[in-house]
Amino acid sequence: MGNVHEFSRPPLASSSRVNGSNQQPGSSARQTVLDGHSSMANGLPDNVNRWISDESPINGSGEEEDWDSEGEDRIEVGEGKVIVHLEVRQIPSSLLQPVKIEQLVRAVVQARMENVPVGEEMRDWEDSHVLVRNVERIWIAESVPERAFVKIDNADIRVHVYKVSGASEVRDFVATSEEDDEENEKMPAASIRELPSAELEGLWDNLVYADDLKSRLLNYIHSTVAFSDAEVDFNVVTWNRVVLLHGPPGTGKTSLCRALAQKLVIRLSDRYKYGKIVEINSHSLFSKWFSESGKLVQRLFSDVNTMVDDEDGFVVVMIDEVESLTAARAGAMSGNEPSDGLRVVNALLTQLDKIKAKKNVLVMTTSNIAGAIDSAFVDRADIKEYVGYPPPQAIYWILTGCLKELMGKGLIRKCELLEWRTLGVLKDASRASRVGEKIKMLAERCYNDKVAGRFLRRIPILAYARYITCSAATNEPCRPRSIERWLRAVERIIDDERSARGAIQDAEGHRGVAPEVPVANGHLRSEKGLD
């Protein structure tokens, strides 16, 4: 993961100083000229020239010096301390102030850890009675720059305390039209989930991508927060708070949106008391009644604006499969679709333009068909990221993570699983090396077959059901099997998946286009039942 910046208010500018005083440089310069006690250089008194050269980023020509030189940003050049983020989940019933928990956690880390392991759960705090009564979990999330371990003397600990929402259910928002009076006519236009959510815990850490996609998204949010704090004139420098993730199905775009929403609410817990994610169902924004679709969009975003008006909350709006909207817009403009399709998209774009000035909102969108996305929508996206199939390293990480989970639950006998970076380094014939090379081979096969991450996490249960477990009629209890047997079963599932996909592709009409059959009047029609 690349560098992930800390969410914090920019430091206030220091007061200008002239000759060690707190006077403004302009007034000091004027007084010196009036007194006639100073020689002039560059049209300014000497002491003002010294102030400019020693204290100000402005040089003698009126231009700002580049103070972002080597060594100033010590995080970027590897100097100074390493930022370590700790996410502390507070017990929902706890009444202890988060600042007190932050102080206790920081003290425990400083006193008991010589090296801080990144990406692991912290364990050395169970004997702190106050923490035990008020904290459920302490997760060492990440470091900036990225490190596996950070020496405590070189660590800048950042603690984020949060509570998971007590409302675990997902509420549906129904934006019905005036004509849709019957109950069965009502289709949920969006679902609303309170954040942080227990169901989304750990999702961020289990999403693996080819590059530093996750850190780039966090850095983008950090930048919008920093610009808002600095009160940058929105008419001069503008941003839309819209992110577009596009790529093939099953690569984790929707999961990334949810995980990012959860991560942001945790990281911004000192700014916002709660968070929400509003997942919009694009297909439900089209009404069967003419001219009603645009009103449905306005009704939906009216509720979103009400949420955003509460500055104590952070709201993430997610529009899944946004190409369904843009395709409707393209069809309407070409005359192939009713103009109501154009109205709904125009209404959506208008609403996005309205909420972009709010500080506490982010719009996440996903698309499986990048070519169908309308340019008017693409122009509004600040970040446009392609999410492709996971590379072999990521697939190896996913598979080993699944195997470790099954080992912990007693379905696989304990076995050492090597890290990807150590494969091939150890020139031995140990069992761990053989197992690692086998998993690497399976990962490379999955990559070549373009297996989506969504399917990778289903492989263990399919392998167990098809090639490991006995007949269900025997009611045999689960017992641990060897890692070698599991890997043979996993390989067979990968073979089965390749064969199944090949059969589907070879089937007639596999691309969703029914064979066209001529009829008597010379027109073409689709064969009945094939579409």
Buried (B, 14 or more C-beta within 10 A) or exposed (E): BBBBBEBEEEEEEEEBBBEEEEBEBEEBBEBBBEEEEBEEEEEBBEBBBBBBEEEBEBEEEEEEEEEEEEEEEEBBEEEEBBBBBBBBBBBEEBEBEBEEBBEBBBEBBEEBBEEBBBBEEBEEBEEBEEBEEBBBBBBBBBBBBBBEBBEBEEBBBBBBBBBBBEEEEBEEBBBBBEEBEEEEBBBBBBBBBBBBBEBBBEBBBBBBBBEBBBBBBBBBBBEBBBBBBEEBEEEEEEBBBBBBBBBBEBBBBBBBBBBBBBBBBBBBBBBBEBBBBBBBBBEBBBBEBEEBBBBBBBBBBEBBBEBBEBEEBBBBBBBBBBBBBBBBBBBBBEEEBBEBBBBBBBBBBEBBEEBBEBBBBBBBBBBBBBEBBBEEBBEBBBBBBBBBBBBBBBBBBBBBBBBBEBBEEEBBBEBEBBEBEEBEEEEEEEEBBBBBEBBBBBBBBBBEBEBBBEBBBEBBEBBBEEBBBEEEEEEEEEEBBEBBBBBBBBBBBBEBBBEEBEEEEEEEEEEEEBEEEEEEEEEEEEEEEEE
